[in-house]
Structures are given as structure tokens and as C-alpha cells.
Amino acid sequence: MPDSKKPDEKVTRKELSYIEKVWHTVAIVALLVVVILIARIAFNVLLMVLAGVLISVYFHGLGDIIERKTKFSRRVCMILSVAVSFIIIALLLWFMGTKIQAQIAVLNDTLPQTINTAKAKLAESDIGAKILEYFTGDKSEKLFVTAQHFFSTSFGVLGNLYIILFLGIFFTASPNLYKDGIIKLMPDSKKELAQNVLDRISLALKGWLKGTMLSMVLITILITTGLTIMGIPVALVLGLITGILKLIPNFGSLAAMIPGVLLALTVSINTAIATALLYMISQTIVSNIVTPLIQKRMIDIPPALTILSQVIMGTLCGALGVILAVPLLAIVIILVDELYVKKINDLG
């Protein structure tokens, strides 16, 4: 009698074993999903830390200039660096605020009519009609959803700016605390390497930040002056938009040109062509001549890698990812060079 129960017990054990495997698989998949979600959130936080570091780099760079010119103590120079920056921003907003607000109101009133005018002009040619058909069908909704996702962020734009600003101030107040903390985490044999890597990253970020800021100012002046001479409305706002979007290499220049060309169409087609040429020439001068001269301390990054990193970071992290794609890529290249390439060369 006991022998007759053995086959049933074996079947039951096999069934239990199969069910256990299923549950184990489900648990592993669920754990992987949770880990991926946590990693994505953590990566967004790391991007905000990087943005805070860049703000700190800016304050320290300005503090270095003040220290060289005045010979004040380091603490006084850093306080002046932060205070002067906020005062300049406040003064710019106060002096230009009314004019910018008026021009934004004009832009809001003019742009819808300008878009309709542009559509009517495009519809007059076969190529224009195909372009309109492409951007007004189902594909336009997909493009809108993609763009909406592309420029979205985890905590909201204002929340991100609030966190980034305070991180930048904290990093500015005591940078050695965080830098020494990272070095202390390394074993004694790797402390010198860690110091060298941090120094290279600091130089690269300073070069990127200096080049980006001066490029933003220069492109704003060029576009605003050129559009004003050509009689394009709201030239100041268009120049500021171009300067701000200069933060995004490659894609920002194209995005900034669209409203300017559309508004130029309200004047004439020749003016629109001249406006497009103004944007292209200005961007070429700034991107290919001025920026490389300024960013001598930054490593040379291949353009294809820059675009790929922007697409990947934009998909993963939205607008903040696109803006910080280049400095993040520079950090990755430095880490690969110091931790892998140099070791391979030494072994060879």
C-alpha cells in the first residue's frame, strides 16, 4: 500500500517544484523592474547633482577672477561671486523685464497668425504641401507626444531648478568637504589616481561652462542685433531664446531658428531667407570658431558621440538630460581614459 502512493507524491512534488520556479521567476522579474526604476530615479538625482556642481564651478570661476583682480581673501571673493551673480540677474530682469514682457505678448499674438501664413505659403508648392501633410496628420500627434516626453522632467522644472540652485550653493560653500570625501572612499593605492581624475573632470567642466556661457552671450548679441537691423519684431526675445537654447548643442540651434524664420515670413520671403542665413552664419561662427578657442581645456568629443548622448539622455531624462549630455559624456570619456585606456597602454 505505501508503494502505491509514491507516484502521486512524486507528481505533487514536481508540480510544487514547477510552481515554485514560476514564483521565483516572477519575483526576480519584479525585483529587476524595481531596481531599474530606482536606478532611473537615482540617475535623475545624479544629473541634478552634476548641474549643482556646474553652478559651483561657475561661482568658483568668478571667485577666482575677483581674487586675481582685488587680492581679497578667498571667503570674501566667494561671497562677492554669489552676491554679484544674483545682483546682475536681478538688474537684468528689472531693466529688461518690461520690454521682454511686452515682446512676449506680441509674440503670443503674432505667432499663431504667422504659422497660418507660413502654412498658406507652403501649400502653394508641391514640396511645401508634402511637408504640411507630414506634419499635420497622425504623425504630428506622435511628434507632439515625443516632444512632450522629451522635454519632461521627474520633479518638474521649477522643483529641479530649486534643488539644483541650493546644491550649487552648498557645493560652493564647502567644495573640499565633498571632494575629500570622495578621495577618502578610495584605497590608499588609488587616492592619487582619484585626485588626478577629479582634477581632469574639474578642468573639463570649467572649459565647457566657460565656452557655453560666452557662446550664449555672443549668440544672443549677434541674433538680437541682426534681427533688429532687418526689422524683425520681438528681436530681443528671439535673441534670448537663441542664447538659452545654446545650452543644447546641435538641436538647440535648429529649434531657436524656427520662430525667427516664421516671424520673418510676415515681412517677406527674402527676409525669411536672410533670417535663416543670419542664424546659420551666427551659429557657425560661434560653434566652430569661438567655442573651440574658449574650450581648450575640455577634451575633444566626436560630434557623433555628442548627438548620440543627447538622444539617449533626452529619452531617459528629458530636457535636463539633453542640457547635461555633453559634460556627462566628457566625464565618462575621462573615466574610461584614466581607468581603462591608460592601463591598457601601460600593459602594452
Backbone hydrogen bonds, N-H to C=O, Kabsch-Sander energy under -0.5 kcal/mol:
donor,donor_aa,acceptor,acceptor_aa,energy
5,K,1,M,-0.6
5,K,2,P,-1.1
6,K,2,P,-0.6
6,K,3,D,-0.7
9,E,5,K,-2.2
10,K,6,K,-2.3
11,V,7,P,-2.2
12,T,8,D,-2.5
13,R,9,E,-2.5
14,K,10,K,-2.3
15,E,11,V,-2.6
16,L,12,T,-2.7
17,S,13,R,-2.7
18,Y,14,K,-2.4
19,I,15,E,-2.5
20,E,16,L,-2.8
21,K,17,S,-2.0
22,V,18,Y,-2.2
23,W,19,I,-2.5
24,H,20,E,-2.6
25,T,21,K,-2.5
26,V,22,V,-2.6
27,A,23,W,-2.7
28,I,24,H,-2.4
29,V,25,T,-2.6
30,A,26,V,-2.7
31,L,27,A,-2.4
32,L,28,I,-2.4
33,V,29,V,-2.4
34,V,30,A,-2.3
35,V,31,L,-2.6
36,I,32,L,-2.6
37,L,33,V,-2.4
38,I,34,V,-2.6
39,A,35,V,-2.7
40,R,36,I,-2.3
41,I,37,L,-2.3
42,A,38,I,-3.0
43,F,39,A,-2.3
44,N,40,R,-2.0
45,V,41,I,-2.0
46,L,42,A,-2.4
47,L,43,F,-2.0
48,M,44,N,-1.8
49,V,45,V,-2.1
50,L,46,L,-2.4
51,A,47,L,-2.4
52,G,48,M,-2.4
53,V,49,V,-2.3
54,L,50,L,-2.2
55,I,51,A,-2.0
56,S,52,G,-2.2
57,V,53,V,-2.7
58,Y,54,L,-2.2
59,F,55,I,-2.4
60,H,56,S,-2.6
61,G,57,V,-2.4
62,L,58,Y,-2.6
63,G,59,F,-2.3
64,D,60,H,-2.3
65,I,61,G,-1.7
66,I,62,L,-2.3
67,E,63,G,-2.5
68,R,64,D,-2.3
69,K,65,I,-1.9
70,T,66,I,-2.5
71,K,67,E,-2.1
77,C,73,S,-2.3
78,M,74,R,-2.3
79,I,75,R,-2.2
80,L,76,V,-2.5
81,S,77,C,-2.3
82,V,78,M,-2.2
83,A,79,I,-2.7
84,V,80,L,-3.2
85,S,81,S,-1.7
86,F,82,V,-2.0
87,I,83,A,-2.4
88,I,84,V,-2.7
89,I,85,S,-2.1
90,A,86,F,-2.5
91,L,87,I,-2.7
92,L,88,I,-2.5
93,L,89,I,-2.4
94,W,90,A,-2.2
95,F,91,L,-3.1
96,M,92,L,-2.5
97,G,93,L,-1.3
98,T,94,W,-0.5
100,I,96,M,-3.1
101,Q,97,G,-2.7
102,A,98,T,-2.2
103,Q,99,K,-2.5
104,I,100,I,-2.6
105,A,101,Q,-2.1
106,V,102,A,-2.1
107,L,103,Q,-2.6
108,N,104,I,-2.6
109,D,105,A,-1.8
110,T,106,V,-2.5
111,L,107,L,-2.7
113,Q,109,D,-0.5
114,T,110,T,-2.5
115,I,111,L,-2.7
116,N,112,P,-2.0
117,T,113,Q,-2.3
118,A,114,T,-2.7
119,K,115,I,-2.5
120,A,116,N,-2.3
121,K,117,T,-2.3
122,L,118,A,-2.4
123,A,119,K,-2.4
124,E,120,A,-0.5
124,E,121,K,-0.8
125,S,122,L,-1.6
129,A,125,S,-2.2
130,K,126,D,-1.9
131,I,127,I,-2.2
132,L,128,G,-2.5
133,E,129,A,-2.4
134,Y,130,K,-2.0
135,F,131,I,-2.0
136,T,132,L,-1.1
137,G,133,E,-0.7
140,S,137,G,-0.8
141,E,137,G,-0.8
142,K,138,D,-1.7
143,L,139,K,-2.6
144,F,140,S,-2.4
145,V,141,E,-2.6
146,T,142,K,-2.6
147,A,143,L,-2.8
148,Q,144,F,-2.6
149,H,145,V,-2.4
150,F,146,T,-2.8
151,F,147,A,-2.2
152,S,149,H,-1.4
160,N,156,G,-2.6
161,L,157,V,-2.5
162,Y,158,L,-2.3
163,I,159,G,-2.3
164,I,160,N,-3.0
165,L,161,L,-2.5
166,F,162,Y,-1.8
167,L,163,I,-2.4
168,G,164,I,-2.6
169,I,165,L,-2.0
170,F,166,F,-2.5
171,F,167,L,-2.8
172,T,168,G,-1.9
173,A,169,I,-2.2
174,S,170,F,-1.7
178,Y,174,S,-0.8
179,K,175,P,-2.4
180,D,176,N,-3.0
181,G,177,L,-1.2
182,I,178,Y,-1.9
183,I,179,K,-1.9
184,K,180,D,-2.5
185,L,181,G,-1.0
186,M,183,I,-1.3
190,K,187,P,-1.8
191,K,187,P,-0.6
191,K,188,D,-0.7
194,A,190,K,-2.6
195,Q,191,K,-2.4
196,N,192,E,-2.2
197,V,193,L,-2.6
198,L,194,A,-2.4
199,D,195,Q,-2.2
200,R,196,N,-2.3
201,I,197,V,-2.5
202,S,198,L,-2.4
203,L,199,D,-2.2
204,A,200,R,-2.4
205,L,201,I,-2.6
206,K,202,S,-2.3
207,G,203,L,-2.4
208,W,204,A,-2.5
209,L,205,L,-2.7
210,K,206,K,-2.7
211,G,207,G,-2.3
212,T,208,W,-2.6
213,M,209,L,-2.6
214,L,210,K,-2.2
215,S,211,G,-2.1
216,M,212,T,-2.4
217,V,213,M,-2.2
218,L,214,L,-2.6
219,I,215,S,-2.8
220,T,216,M,-1.8
221,I,217,V,-2.1
222,L,218,L,-2.6
223,I,219,I,-2.5
224,T,220,T,-2.3
225,T,221,I,-2.5
226,G,222,L,-2.6
227,L,223,I,-2.8
228,T,224,T,-2.0
229,I,225,T,-2.3
230,M,226,G,-1.8
231,G,227,L,-0.6
231,G,228,T,-0.9
232,I,227,L,-2.6
235,A,232,I,-0.6
238,L,234,V,-2.1
239,G,235,A,-2.4
240,L,236,L,-2.4
241,I,237,V,-2.6
242,T,238,L,-2.2
243,G,239,G,-2.3
244,I,240,L,-2.7
245,L,241,I,-2.6
246,K,242,T,-0.7
246,K,243,G,-0.5
247,L,244,I,-1.7
248,I,245,L,-1.8
251,F,249,P,-2.6
252,G,248,I,-1.5
254,L,250,N,-1.1
255,A,251,F,-2.3
256,A,252,G,-2.3
257,M,253,S,-1.3
258,I,254,L,-1.0
260,G,256,A,-0.8
261,V,257,M,-2.5
262,L,258,I,-2.3
263,L,259,P,-2.4
264,A,260,G,-1.8
265,L,261,V,-1.4
266,T,262,L,-0.5
266,T,263,L,-1.0
267,V,264,A,-1.3
268,S,264,A,-2.0
272,A,268,S,-1.8
273,I,269,I,-2.4
274,A,270,N,-2.5
275,T,271,T,-2.5
276,A,272,A,-2.4
277,L,273,I,-2.3
278,L,274,A,-2.2
279,Y,275,T,-2.4
280,M,276,A,-2.4
281,I,277,L,-3.0
282,S,278,L,-2.5
283,Q,279,Y,-2.7
284,T,280,M,-2.2
285,I,281,I,-2.6
286,V,282,S,-2.5
287,S,283,Q,-3.0
288,N,284,T,-2.3
289,I,285,I,-1.4
290,V,285,I,-2.0
291,T,286,V,-3.1
293,L,289,I,-1.1
294,I,290,V,-1.8
295,Q,291,T,-2.9
296,K,294,I,-0.9
298,M,295,Q,-0.7
301,I,299,I,-0.6
306,T,302,P,-1.7
307,I,303,P,-2.3
308,L,304,A,-2.4
309,S,305,L,-2.6
310,Q,306,T,-2.0
311,V,307,I,-2.4
312,I,308,L,-2.6
313,M,309,S,-2.8
314,G,310,Q,-2.5
315,T,311,V,-2.0
316,L,312,I,-2.1
317,C,313,M,-3.0
318,G,314,G,-1.6
320,L,317,C,-0.6
322,V,318,G,-1.7
323,I,319,A,-2.4
324,L,320,L,-2.1
325,A,322,V,-0.8
328,L,324,L,-2.1
329,L,325,A,-2.4
330,A,326,V,-2.4
331,I,327,P,-2.1
332,V,328,L,-2.3
333,I,329,L,-2.5
334,I,330,A,-2.2
335,L,331,I,-2.5
336,V,332,V,-2.6
337,D,333,I,-2.5
338,E,334,I,-2.8
339,L,335,L,-2.8
340,Y,336,V,-1.8
341,V,336,V,-2.2
342,K,337,D,-2.4
344,I,340,Y,-2.3
345,N,341,V,-2.4
346,D,342,K,-2.3
347,L,343,K,-2.2
348,G,344,I,-2.0
